[in-house]
Structure formats: C-alpha cells, structure tokens
C-alpha cells in the first residue's frame, strides 16, 4: 500500500490557505510579506528540486554517492549554523563542522550497528532521510546554544572576570554560561517532546503511516529519530564549545571578538 499521489491542481488548491496569513500580515503592516513570498518560493523550489534529484539518487543507490550527499548536508548545515549564529566564519566554521560531524558519526554508527544492518542503513532510502532529519532538526538548538553562550559572556563579563580573579580556571568560570546555554537551547525541545503522541504526531511517523507502514513500526522509528536528534544536538553544541574555548579567548582568558561586525 502506498500513499495516494497529489495532482498539481490539488497542490495548488491546497496551497490557497496561504492567502489567510498573507492578508493578516499585509493588514497589520508587519513588513514580512516580501520575506514570506521569498521563503515560500525558495522552499517550494528547493523541495521540488530535491524530489527530482533524490529520485535519481535513490535509483542509483551508490554507496559513495550516498555518503557524498551526507557530506554536502554537513557542509551546508555548518555554514548555516555559523551564519545564523552571527559568528566569524573564519574562526568558527571548522569547530562547528566538527560538531555536526560528530553528531552524524555517532548517530550513524548507532543506526548502522544497533538498529539495522550496516549495508541496509547505507542504502539511499535510509541513510539520506535519516541523516537529513538528524542534521536538520539539530540546527536551531545548535545555533541558539552557541550564540547564547557567547552573548551571555559578553553581557555578564564582570561576573566572568570576577570568577577568574577568585582563582577559578577558565573551564570553571565558563561552567554557568555553558549550563545557561544548554537550558536555552534544549528546554523548548524537551517541552515539545513531552507533547508528542498526545497533542501532535511527528512528520516522519505521519509520513510512514500515510505510506502504508504499520503504526507500531512507524512509532519505533520515530522514537529513535527523536532520541538521535536530541542527543545529536547536545553533541554538536558541546563539541563546538569545547573546540572554540581554545581560540575564542586570548592569553588572559578574555573573550575575543567572536561576532561578525555589521556595517
């Protein structure tokens, strides 16, 4: 059993619901209409292109192409994180890249070894969607965690200096800032996870059910994905912060200029 296809006419008619937010945003002069049109157009074009080329990638199902596609996702995600966190790309790109890479390696190994056979996992129909969800759904938490960490130090620099003056090491002085950053990044995710199954059904599970999968099978996959996303987010944030602590501070343990300078 497969999900029923949607005609192009049905897609267009179903998308007419966008008229409602367009009218609301226009009436209240939010200035968001241009951004809305651009983002919606980009989303539609990108998804259409993804559908076309993934069709061929799935048909080829070549191990090297599959891994290459995941590498491209890692590179794109790292660039997005650095850009959205407003950080200096020359200093932060590699630490963020390693953070995302650790996320992919550990979660990929768990899925390949514990969940399904390695050969099955590395097929295009599993590797690309699963890694895409793991990488994509950790972006926001990683951006928030890293950005809030450095912003907190800048805003509360006196407390940080006081801790150093009292004899605390750099790691000890940064402990509270890391704690606050983790709370800021992952509190919304923890709250959202508590409502899954009660208030809303996640997209992967819904898609599998619509595609004809057994609901219990879909639930098992969804639980694993949710766990992987949360663990991957923590791995990305902590790996990035651990690496950046080595160069984001000067010889006196003072924070350097880490954010981009806007003109």
KOLLO-224941 format. One record per residue (C-alpha): residue number from 1; x, y, z. Coordinates in Angstrom, 1 decimal, m for minus. Example, Ala and Ser with C-alpha at 12.3 -4.5 7.8 and 13.67 -1.06 7.14 Angstrom:
<sites>
<site pos="1" px="12.3" py="m4.5" pz="7.8"/>
<site pos="2" px="13.7" py="m1.1" pz="7.1"/>
</sites>
This chain:
<sites>
<site pos="1" px="0.0" py="0.0" pz="0.0"/>
<site pos="2" px="1.3" py="3.5" pz="m0.9"/>
<site pos="3" px="0.1" py="7.0" pz="m0.2"/>
<site pos="4" px="m2.1" py="8.5" pz="m2.9"/>
<site pos="5" px="m0.4" py="10.9" pz="m5.2"/>
<site pos="6" px="m1.4" py="14.6" pz="m5.2"/>
<site pos="7" px="m2.1" py="16.2" pz="m8.5"/>
<site pos="8" px="m0.5" py="19.6" pz="m9.3"/>
<site pos="9" px="m4.0" py="21.1" pz="m9.3"/>
<site pos="10" px="m4.7" py="19.7" pz="m5.9"/>
<site pos="11" px="m1.4" py="21.0" pz="m4.6"/>
<site pos="12" px="m2.2" py="24.5" pz="m6.0"/>
<site pos="13" px="m5.7" py="24.4" pz="m4.4"/>
<site pos="14" px="m4.4" py="23.2" pz="m1.1"/>
<site pos="15" px="m1.8" py="26.0" pz="m1.0"/>
<site pos="16" px="m4.5" py="28.6" pz="m1.3"/>
<site pos="17" px="m4.8" py="28.6" pz="2.5"/>
<site pos="18" px="m1.6" py="30.8" pz="2.4"/>
<site pos="19" px="m4.0" py="33.7" pz="1.4"/>
<site pos="20" px="m5.0" py="33.9" pz="5.1"/>
<site pos="21" px="m1.6" py="34.7" pz="6.6"/>
<site pos="22" px="m0.8" py="37.0" pz="3.6"/>
<site pos="23" px="m3.9" py="39.1" pz="4.3"/>
<site pos="24" px="m3.2" py="39.2" pz="8.1"/>
<site pos="25" px="0.5" py="40.2" pz="7.6"/>
<site pos="26" px="m0.5" py="42.8" pz="5.0"/>
<site pos="27" px="m3.3" py="44.3" pz="7.1"/>
<site pos="28" px="m1.2" py="44.8" pz="10.2"/>
<site pos="29" px="1.7" py="46.1" pz="8.1"/>
<site pos="30" px="4.3" py="43.7" pz="9.5"/>
<site pos="31" px="6.7" py="44.2" pz="6.7"/>
<site pos="32" px="7.0" py="40.4" pz="6.4"/>
<site pos="33" px="5.3" py="39.9" pz="3.1"/>
<site pos="34" px="8.4" py="40.1" pz="1.0"/>
<site pos="35" px="10.2" py="37.6" pz="3.3"/>
<site pos="36" px="7.2" py="35.3" pz="3.3"/>
<site pos="37" px="7.0" py="35.2" pz="m0.6"/>
<site pos="38" px="10.7" py="34.7" pz="m0.9"/>
<site pos="39" px="10.9" py="32.0" pz="1.7"/>
<site pos="40" px="7.9" py="30.2" pz="0.4"/>
<site pos="41" px="9.1" py="30.3" pz="m3.1"/>
<site pos="42" px="12.6" py="29.1" pz="m2.1"/>
<site pos="43" px="11.1" py="26.3" pz="0.0"/>
<site pos="44" px="8.9" py="25.1" pz="m2.9"/>
<site pos="45" px="11.7" py="25.2" pz="m5.5"/>
<site pos="46" px="14.2" py="23.6" pz="m3.2"/>
<site pos="47" px="11.8" py="20.8" pz="m2.3"/>
<site pos="48" px="10.8" py="20.2" pz="m6.0"/>
<site pos="49" px="14.5" py="20.0" pz="m7.0"/>
<site pos="50" px="15.2" py="17.7" pz="m4.0"/>
<site pos="51" px="12.4" py="15.5" pz="m5.1"/>
<site pos="52" px="13.7" py="15.2" pz="m8.7"/>
<site pos="53" px="17.4" py="14.6" pz="m7.9"/>
<site pos="54" px="16.6" py="12.3" pz="m4.9"/>
<site pos="55" px="14.6" py="10.2" pz="m7.3"/>
<site pos="56" px="17.7" py="9.5" pz="m9.3"/>
<site pos="57" px="20.0" py="9.1" pz="m6.3"/>
<site pos="58" px="17.6" py="6.5" pz="m4.8"/>
<site pos="59" px="17.5" py="4.7" pz="m8.2"/>
<site pos="60" px="21.4" py="4.7" pz="m8.4"/>
<site pos="61" px="21.8" py="3.8" pz="m4.7"/>
<site pos="62" px="25.6" py="4.1" pz="m4.9"/>
<site pos="63" px="27.4" py="4.0" pz="m1.6"/>
<site pos="64" px="29.9" py="6.7" pz="m2.5"/>
<site pos="65" px="27.1" py="9.0" pz="m3.9"/>
<site pos="66" px="25.0" py="8.4" pz="m0.7"/>
<site pos="67" px="27.9" py="9.3" pz="1.6"/>
<site pos="68" px="28.9" py="12.3" pz="m0.6"/>
<site pos="69" px="25.3" py="13.6" pz="m0.3"/>
<site pos="70" px="25.5" py="13.4" pz="3.5"/>
<site pos="71" px="28.9" py="15.2" pz="3.4"/>
<site pos="72" px="27.2" py="18.0" pz="1.4"/>
<site pos="73" px="24.5" py="18.2" pz="4.1"/>
<site pos="74" px="27.1" py="18.5" pz="6.8"/>
<site pos="75" px="28.9" py="21.3" pz="4.9"/>
<site pos="76" px="25.7" py="23.2" pz="4.3"/>
<site pos="77" px="24.5" py="22.8" pz="7.8"/>
<site pos="78" px="27.8" py="24.1" pz="9.3"/>
<site pos="79" px="27.7" py="27.2" pz="7.1"/>
<site pos="80" px="24.1" py="27.8" pz="8.2"/>
<site pos="81" px="24.9" py="27.5" pz="11.9"/>
<site pos="82" px="27.8" py="29.9" pz="11.7"/>
<site pos="83" px="25.8" py="32.4" pz="9.6"/>
<site pos="84" px="22.7" py="32.3" pz="11.8"/>
<site pos="85" px="24.7" py="32.5" pz="15.0"/>
<site pos="86" px="26.3" py="35.6" pz="13.6"/>
<site pos="87" px="29.8" py="34.3" pz="14.2"/>
<site pos="88" px="33.1" py="34.9" pz="12.4"/>
<site pos="89" px="33.2" py="32.2" pz="9.8"/>
<site pos="90" px="37.0" py="32.0" pz="9.6"/>
<site pos="91" px="37.2" py="31.2" pz="13.3"/>
<site pos="92" px="34.1" py="29.1" pz="13.8"/>
<site pos="93" px="33.4" py="27.2" pz="10.7"/>
<site pos="94" px="35.8" py="24.2" pz="11.5"/>
<site pos="95" px="34.7" py="23.8" pz="15.1"/>
<site pos="96" px="31.0" py="23.9" pz="14.0"/>
<site pos="97" px="31.8" py="21.4" pz="11.2"/>
<site pos="98" px="33.4" py="19.0" pz="13.6"/>
<site pos="99" px="30.4" py="19.4" pz="15.9"/>
<site pos="100" px="28.0" py="18.4" pz="13.2"/>
<site pos="101" px="30.3" py="15.7" pz="12.0"/>
<site pos="102" px="30.5" py="14.1" pz="15.5"/>
<site pos="103" px="26.7" py="14.2" pz="15.6"/>
<site pos="104" px="26.5" py="12.3" pz="12.2"/>
<site pos="105" px="29.2" py="9.8" pz="13.0"/>
<site pos="106" px="27.8" py="8.7" pz="16.4"/>
<site pos="107" px="24.2" py="8.6" pz="15.4"/>
<site pos="108" px="25.1" py="6.9" pz="12.1"/>
<site pos="109" px="27.1" py="4.3" pz="13.9"/>
<site pos="110" px="24.3" py="3.6" pz="16.3"/>
<site pos="111" px="21.7" py="3.2" pz="13.5"/>
<site pos="112" px="24.1" py="1.1" pz="11.4"/>
<site pos="113" px="25.2" py="m1.3" pz="14.2"/>
<site pos="114" px="22.3" py="m1.4" pz="16.7"/>
<site pos="115" px="19.2" py="m0.6" pz="14.6"/>
<site pos="116" px="19.7" py="m2.1" pz="11.2"/>
<site pos="117" px="22.4" py="m3.9" pz="9.3"/>
<site pos="118" px="25.2" py="m1.6" pz="8.0"/>
<site pos="119" px="24.5" py="m2.5" pz="4.4"/>
<site pos="120" px="20.8" py="m1.7" pz="4.8"/>
<site pos="121" px="21.5" py="1.6" pz="6.6"/>
<site pos="122" px="23.9" py="2.9" pz="3.9"/>
<site pos="123" px="21.3" py="2.5" pz="1.2"/>
<site pos="124" px="19.9" py="5.8" pz="m0.1"/>
<site pos="125" px="16.4" py="5.3" pz="1.2"/>
<site pos="126" px="17.6" py="5.1" pz="4.8"/>
<site pos="127" px="20.9" py="7.0" pz="5.0"/>
<site pos="128" px="19.9" py="10.2" pz="3.3"/>
<site pos="129" px="16.5" py="10.8" pz="5.0"/>
<site pos="130" px="17.7" py="9.7" pz="8.5"/>
<site pos="131" px="20.8" py="11.8" pz="8.4"/>
<site pos="132" px="18.9" py="14.7" pz="6.9"/>
<site pos="133" px="16.5" py="14.6" pz="9.8"/>
<site pos="134" px="19.2" py="14.3" pz="12.4"/>
<site pos="135" px="21.2" py="17.1" pz="10.9"/>
<site pos="136" px="18.3" py="19.4" pz="10.0"/>
<site pos="137" px="16.5" py="19.1" pz="13.3"/>
<site pos="138" px="19.6" py="20.0" pz="15.4"/>
<site pos="139" px="20.3" py="23.3" pz="13.6"/>
<site pos="140" px="18.1" py="25.5" pz="15.7"/>
<site pos="141" px="19.3" py="24.1" pz="19.0"/>
<site pos="142" px="22.9" py="24.3" pz="18.0"/>
<site pos="143" px="22.5" py="27.9" pz="16.8"/>
<site pos="144" px="20.7" py="29.0" pz="20.0"/>
<site pos="145" px="23.2" py="27.2" pz="22.2"/>
<site pos="146" px="26.4" py="28.6" pz="20.7"/>
<site pos="147" px="25.1" py="32.1" pz="20.2"/>
<site pos="148" px="23.6" py="32.4" pz="23.7"/>
<site pos="149" px="26.8" py="31.1" pz="25.2"/>
<site pos="150" px="29.0" py="33.9" pz="23.8"/>
<site pos="151" px="26.3" py="36.6" pz="24.2"/>
<site pos="152" px="26.0" py="35.7" pz="27.9"/>
<site pos="153" px="29.7" py="36.1" pz="28.4"/>
<site pos="154" px="29.7" py="39.5" pz="26.7"/>
<site pos="155" px="26.7" py="40.7" pz="28.7"/>
<site pos="156" px="27.9" py="39.4" pz="32.0"/>
<site pos="157" px="31.7" py="39.9" pz="31.5"/>
<site pos="158" px="32.2" py="41.3" pz="35.0"/>
<site pos="159" px="31.0" py="38.1" pz="36.6"/>
<site pos="160" px="33.3" py="36.0" pz="34.4"/>
<site pos="161" px="36.3" py="38.3" pz="35.3"/>
<site pos="162" px="35.3" py="38.0" pz="39.0"/>
<site pos="163" px="35.4" py="34.2" pz="38.8"/>
<site pos="164" px="38.9" py="34.3" pz="37.2"/>
<site pos="165" px="40.1" py="36.8" pz="39.8"/>
<site pos="166" px="38.9" py="34.5" pz="42.6"/>
<site pos="167" px="41.2" py="31.8" pz="41.2"/>
<site pos="168" px="38.8" py="29.8" pz="39.1"/>
<site pos="169" px="40.1" py="28.2" pz="35.9"/>
<site pos="170" px="38.6" py="29.2" pz="32.6"/>
<site pos="171" px="36.6" py="26.0" pz="32.5"/>
<site pos="172" px="35.2" py="26.6" pz="36.0"/>
<site pos="173" px="34.4" py="30.2" pz="35.1"/>
<site pos="174" px="32.5" py="29.2" pz="32.0"/>
<site pos="175" px="30.5" py="26.4" pz="33.7"/>
<site pos="176" px="27.5" py="28.6" pz="34.4"/>
<site pos="177" px="27.5" py="30.0" pz="30.9"/>
<site pos="178" px="27.5" py="26.6" pz="29.4"/>
<site pos="179" px="24.7" py="25.5" pz="31.7"/>
<site pos="180" px="22.6" py="28.5" pz="30.7"/>
<site pos="181" px="23.3" py="28.0" pz="27.0"/>
<site pos="182" px="22.2" py="24.3" pz="27.2"/>
<site pos="183" px="19.0" py="25.3" pz="29.0"/>
<site pos="184" px="18.3" py="28.0" pz="26.4"/>
<site pos="185" px="18.9" py="25.6" pz="23.5"/>
<site pos="186" px="17.1" py="22.4" pz="24.7"/>
<site pos="187" px="14.3" py="23.5" pz="27.1"/>
<site pos="188" px="11.9" py="24.0" pz="24.1"/>
<site pos="189" px="12.8" py="20.6" pz="22.7"/>
<site pos="190" px="12.3" py="18.8" pz="26.0"/>
<site pos="191" px="8.9" py="20.6" pz="26.4"/>
<site pos="192" px="7.9" py="19.7" pz="22.8"/>
<site pos="193" px="9.0" py="16.0" pz="23.2"/>
<site pos="194" px="6.6" py="15.7" pz="26.2"/>
<site pos="195" px="3.6" py="16.5" pz="23.9"/>
<site pos="196" px="4.5" py="14.1" pz="21.1"/>
<site pos="197" px="1.8" py="11.4" pz="20.7"/>
<site pos="198" px="m0.6" py="13.4" pz="22.9"/>
<site pos="199" px="m1.0" py="16.7" pz="21.1"/>
<site pos="200" px="0.7" py="16.1" pz="17.8"/>
<site pos="201" px="2.2" py="13.3" pz="15.6"/>
<site pos="202" px="5.7" py="14.0" pz="14.2"/>
<site pos="203" px="6.2" py="14.2" pz="10.5"/>
<site pos="204" px="8.3" py="11.0" pz="10.0"/>
<site pos="205" px="5.7" py="8.9" pz="11.8"/>
<site pos="206" px="2.8" py="10.5" pz="9.9"/>
<site pos="207" px="4.6" py="10.0" pz="6.6"/>
<site pos="208" px="5.3" py="6.4" pz="7.2"/>
<site pos="209" px="1.7" py="5.7" pz="8.2"/>
<site pos="210" px="0.4" py="7.6" pz="5.1"/>
<site pos="211" px="2.8" py="5.5" pz="3.1"/>
<site pos="212" px="1.3" py="2.3" pz="4.4"/>
<site pos="213" px="3.7" py="1.3" pz="7.2"/>
<site pos="214" px="2.4" py="m0.4" pz="10.4"/>
<site pos="215" px="1.8" py="2.3" pz="13.1"/>
<site pos="216" px="3.9" py="0.4" pz="15.6"/>
<site pos="217" px="6.9" py="0.2" pz="13.2"/>
<site pos="218" px="6.5" py="4.0" pz="12.5"/>
<site pos="219" px="6.4" py="4.7" pz="16.2"/>
<site pos="220" px="9.7" py="2.7" pz="16.8"/>
<site pos="221" px="11.4" py="4.7" pz="14.0"/>
<site pos="222" px="10.1" py="8.0" pz="15.4"/>
<site pos="223" px="11.3" py="7.3" pz="18.9"/>
<site pos="224" px="14.8" py="6.5" pz="17.6"/>
<site pos="225" px="14.8" py="9.6" pz="15.5"/>
<site pos="226" px="13.7" py="11.9" pz="18.3"/>
<site pos="227" px="16.4" py="10.4" pz="20.6"/>
<site pos="228" px="19.0" py="10.8" pz="17.9"/>
<site pos="229" px="18.0" py="14.4" pz="17.2"/>
<site pos="230" px="18.2" py="15.4" pz="20.9"/>
<site pos="231" px="21.5" py="13.6" pz="21.5"/>
<site pos="232" px="22.9" py="14.9" pz="18.3"/>
<site pos="233" px="22.1" py="18.5" pz="19.2"/>
<site pos="234" px="23.8" py="18.2" pz="22.6"/>
<site pos="235" px="26.8" py="16.6" pz="20.9"/>
<site pos="236" px="27.0" py="19.4" pz="18.3"/>
<site pos="237" px="26.8" py="22.2" pz="20.9"/>
<site pos="238" px="29.3" py="20.6" pz="23.4"/>
<site pos="239" px="31.8" py="19.7" pz="20.7"/>
<site pos="240" px="31.7" py="23.1" pz="19.2"/>
<site pos="241" px="32.0" py="24.9" pz="22.5"/>
<site pos="242" px="34.9" py="22.6" pz="23.6"/>
<site pos="243" px="36.8" py="23.4" pz="20.5"/>
<site pos="244" px="36.1" py="27.1" pz="20.4"/>
<site pos="245" px="37.3" py="27.5" pz="24.0"/>
<site pos="246" px="40.9" py="27.0" pz="22.7"/>
<site pos="247" px="40.9" py="30.1" pz="20.5"/>
<site pos="248" px="37.9" py="32.3" pz="21.3"/>
<site pos="249" px="39.8" py="33.6" pz="24.3"/>
<site pos="250" px="43.1" py="35.4" pz="24.5"/>
<site pos="251" px="46.2" py="34.6" pz="26.6"/>
<site pos="252" px="44.5" py="36.3" pz="29.6"/>
<site pos="253" px="41.3" py="34.2" pz="29.1"/>
<site pos="254" px="39.4" py="37.2" pz="27.9"/>
<site pos="255" px="36.8" py="36.7" pz="25.2"/>
<site pos="256" px="37.9" py="37.9" pz="21.8"/>
<site pos="257" px="35.5" py="39.5" pz="19.2"/>
<site pos="258" px="33.6" py="36.4" pz="18.0"/>
<site pos="259" px="30.6" py="38.0" pz="16.3"/>
<site pos="260" px="30.5" py="39.5" pz="12.9"/>
<site pos="261" px="30.7" py="43.3" pz="12.6"/>
<site pos="262" px="27.6" py="44.6" pz="10.8"/>
<site pos="263" px="28.0" py="47.7" pz="8.7"/>
</sites>
